[in-house]
Amino acid sequence: MTVTADETWNFEALQQEADDIRARLNRFRQSLGRFFVQKQPLIDLMVVSAVAQEPLLLVGPPGTAKSDLVLKFKDAIGVSDDDYFEYMLTRFTEPSEILGPIDINQLRDGRYIRREQGKIPTARLAFLDEIFKSNSAILNILLTIVNERKFYQDGVPQPVRLRVLFAATNEIPEHGELAALKDRFVLKAESLSVQDGYFTELIDAGLQSEVYRNLNQKPWAEGHATLEDLLKAGRYLTGLFARREAGTAEGATDRELFFPADVFREYQRLVKTLVREDGLFLSDRKLVKLYKLLRTRAWLLRGGTVSRDDLQLLTYLGESHREMELLRTKVPALLGLT
């Protein structure tokens, strides 16, 4: 990840501030949950993914609050319009719509430079709706941005400012050409309809949301936490991952310090069970990313050590609707939580 000037925070200073940052982030996620019906688990996932700076995919039919979750999240952490990019992708979407139009004056001089202001390269938080409907040109651009945090200007790689990426889709296609992009989204969470179990609550909350929209009010923007808090938390955890505890020849690793042996064995058991019994595909890269997300969740919710409860993140590893439905019940059952 390319670090911008405002992200060169000193680890010792972050360590002193870590508890306060964590408290602010927890107030933020719990407060935001009050403005939705049964969406707290999704909001928690959004915060974990944002801190870990791993993209999150929201999956569900239209009208299940996917975009509303992102917009309220953005407002609640005080992200300005200059730092936010949102777009609905189609198979006709052109690179200029994502990266910016070609600068005609530069082109006259033989340079292929995009005017990226207001597009994804200058955003800190982005939301891409219907991401899997994009064409191959857009897919390649997004892979480079997600993998390497860069895009190309006149053949020269340039860093992007993007740190938090949320995407949404109504359907998860099975096309092989989308496999690489799907694999970059370690967590894929369903946003399901709540009307069957929470009909009255949905009507009341939905009507209140309409009032807020018509009056241009944003009571969820309560200032509990900021984008900087998310980025500082991520930087702090990165610093923890890089450290080794003194006292042994080489120092204890992060896994030895924060992932108890019995919980780690349970993690391995779950992964092997899901791969062997259900054909779940987990790339090596995804397993490493998942470790980081488990640690982030453990720090956010309890301040440190990974527990069996954190292994519920494996619920969100499904690559298709069938796998998502399976994992929704199987992972809690394997963990003895049902």
Secondary structure, 3 states (H helix, E strand, C coil): CCCCHHHCCCHHHHHHHHHHHHHHHHHHHHHHHCCCCCCHHHHHHHHHHHHHCCCEEEECCCCCCHHHHHHHHHHHCCCCHHHEEEEECCCCCCHHHHHCCECHHHHHCCCCCECCCCCHHHCCEEEEECHHHCCHHHHHHHHHHHHHCEEEECCEEEECCCCEEEEEECCCCCCHHHHHHHHHCCEEEECCCCCCCCHHHHHHHHHHHHHHHHCCCCCCCCCCCCHHHHHHHHHHHHHHHHCCECCCCCCECHHHHHCCHHHHHHHHHHHHHHHHHHCCCCCHHHHHHHHHHHHHHHHHHHCCCCCHHHHHHHHHCCCCHHHHHHHHHHHHHHCCCC
